[in-house]
């Protein structure tokens, strides 16, 4: 069984799907690993380290011609998808809800594809959870971006020139990214408070030294079976926005992290709210790629709006390519070991991990949310 890792082609992507330590473990388990020349260069991993781990370095043509399983970080382009041999396996972050043409292409080419964002939230899949790994990095980097942009220092400082008050930081969304943002801001000395519509996150927020903002919502069921936040009723949305409006007026730094899988990011900060903030404040919107939690956000841009700086960073994990690659490699290799039995691909669709992550197989789209987006009836292609 040959596992191939091509160089990432999406502009700005610096990660690589496998690091040398993970390659060595896969080779020792009996797999052959093919690495495209230079696949790890952007992550500061030279070819020589892969060779020392017993990977075979090949050009991209040979890789796609030989690989039985292709591992990537980002989704392939349509041109790359055309290079995948029919009947082979692709494991990558495929973002199917926004890349339906790619889904059709993979199905047409009879590629069995698995999306790393679709790892179910069950205990035995935790070590495969690439979303959590990358969200950890995003939450950390968001705070550093805010600290380097804001007009104030984060910690309280007692200096010869007087005492400087600590920055007040508001985190919206207490998932993995939000919790890491809380921890990072606290380490830098900020006063931190956080809001989430899921009451169960209160204990986690407070354990990190932040104040949890509570609001009485009409909706009693605010999270789905996977632990993700659900869409709110109009009344609960109005209460949420009013609570956020009040807290924004005291905030120096705001980190927004609220996402609903497969849907546009919920709007938490209106343009009017931005205008009411203190001049010099900074908003870092981690939901920028999904439309943003702030009405002013422009994906990939820095916007100065009424003296408020709004950052819409994209792909923050790629800015820490070495550690991000190591974390992703462990996630994807754990899934690969789960997928293989006796060095062969074993598809057990009674297994929730295989069932939830499988996007296409035998020219069919199996992923139910994607089938609905495509308007595909059960049993049809």
ABEGO torsion letter per residue (X at the ends): XBBBBBBBABBGBABBABBAAAAAAAAAAGBBBBBBBGAAAAAGBBAAAAAAAGBBBBBAAAAAAABABBBBABBBBAAAAAABBBGBBBBBBAGAAABAAAAAAAAAAGBBBBBAAABBBBAAAAAABAAAAAAAAAAAAAAAAAAAABABBABBBBBAAEBBBBBBBBBBEABAAAAAAAAAAAAAGBBBBBBBABAAAAAAAAAAGBBBBBBBBABABABBAAGBBBBBBAAAAAAAAAAAAAAAAABABBBBABBBBGBBBBBABBAAAAAABBBGBBBBBAAAAAGEABAABBBGBBBBBGGBBBBBBBGAAAABAAAAAAAAAAAAAAAAAAABBGGBBBBBAABAAAAAABABBGGBBABAAAAAAAGBBBGBX
